[in-house]
Amino acid sequence: MSTTTLETTTLDTTADRPARATWTCPNCRCETTTAKKRCTDCGTSRW
């Protein structure tokens, strides 16, 4: 009788994930992630 064992590896990607960088809107002082080009609250452009 032959037995096959399968191993699975689970990667925990949330443990070492760095915090996202943010920028502060000069208009309403709200923090928005740098991936966004506009403020999420008031719509002011980052540039």
C-alpha positions, 0 to 999 in steps of 0.5 A, a space after each residue: 500500500 502506498 501513501 502520498 502526502 501533500 504539503 501546502 504552504 500558506 504565505 501570510 502577506 499581512 504580517 510584514 506589509 509596510 504601512 501605506 504612505 499618505 499625503 495631507 490635503 492642504 485644503 481640508 487637512 484629510 490624509 489620503 494614500 499616495 496612490 490617489 491623485 485626489 483627496 478622498 474627502 474634498 476632491 482637491 488635486 495632489 498637484 
